[in-house]
Amino acid sequence: MTETWTYSATYAVTQDDIDAGSVENLATVTGEDPDGEEVTDDDPETVTLPQNAAIQIVKTGAFDAGGDGFADVGELVTYSFSVTNEGNVSLSDVNVTDPLTGLSAIDGDI
């Protein structure tokens, strides 16, 4: 005699799951036969999660001409760098570099 039962469940994806690229899960079913003996089976399932690694940098510069309104030697141009994780995976070791000769060290959050 063949019978089929249908069940369903949901799972909320975590950032760790996205970073791993998949959700792995193992379902187990148990039941009892007419003699009271347990019967069991399990089935693993791996669901692949689409990943999108992306990063964006926006650089802006500003100059304060000081009191006379003109550029003088030694006055500073201040650059700001805004870095955004544009993807859905975690990023690490984010590092901003700039080849401008004479530029100070770049300070930031990371």
N, C-alpha and C positions, 0 to 999 in steps of 0.2 A: 504494500500500500504506500503510495507516494503522496505526501502532503508537503505543501510549501507555506511557510510563514514569512511575512515581510516585516522588517523593522527598519527604522531610520534614526539617525542622530546627526547633530551638527557639532562642529568644533571651530572655535575662533582662532585663526592663524595668529601666531606671535611673531615678533621681530626675529627671535632666534630661529623660528621655522623658515622665514624668508631668507635669512642669512645662510641657513643650511641648504636651501634650495628644494626642500621637500618636507612632507609630513609622513612619518612612518608610523604605522599603527597595526596592532594585532588584535583581532576579534576572536573570542572563544565562545562556543556554544556547548551547553551541557543539557542532557535530558535523561530520563529514566526509561528503561525498556519494561515490558510486562513482568519480568522477574525482579524488578527493583534494582537492576544493575545500571550504573551510570554509563552513559555513552557521551563522548565528547569529540569535538573537532575544533580546529582553529584555522584561521586564514589571515595571512599578513597582506597589507595593502600599503603601497607607497604612492603618494600623490605628489607629482612634481609641481613646484611653484615657480612661475616665471620671475626671473631676477632682472633688474635693470640698474647696473652700477653707473652712476653719472655724477659729475661734479662741475660746478660753475664758479668762475671767479670774475668779479667786477672790480676794476681798479679805478680810483678817482684821485685826482691831484688838486691841491689848492695852494695858492701862493699869497702870502700877505706882504704887500709892497712896503709896509712900514710907513713912517711919517711922511716921506716925500712922494709917495705914490709910484716910485720907479724901482726897478730891480737893482739891488746893490750886491756886490760880492759878499758872500757869507750869509745872506738871508736864506731862509729855508722854504723849500717846497715840501709840503706834507702829503704823503700818499696814504690812502686807505684801501684796504683789500677786503672785500666782502666775499666770503667763500660759502657756498650753499651745497649741501648734499641734495642733488636733484633726482636721485634714484630711490629705490626701495630697499637697498641693502645698507648695512652699517659700514662706515668707512673708518679706517684707523691710519695713524701715521700721516695725517694731512700736513703738508708742508708747503709754504709759499716761498718761492724764490723769485728774484728779479736781478737781471744782469747789469743794471745801471751802475757804472763805476762811481764810487763815492757814496753810494747809498748806505745808510746805517743798517744795523741788524734789524730784521723784521720781527717785531714782537706780536704775539697773538694769543688766542685762547688755548691752542693745543701745543 
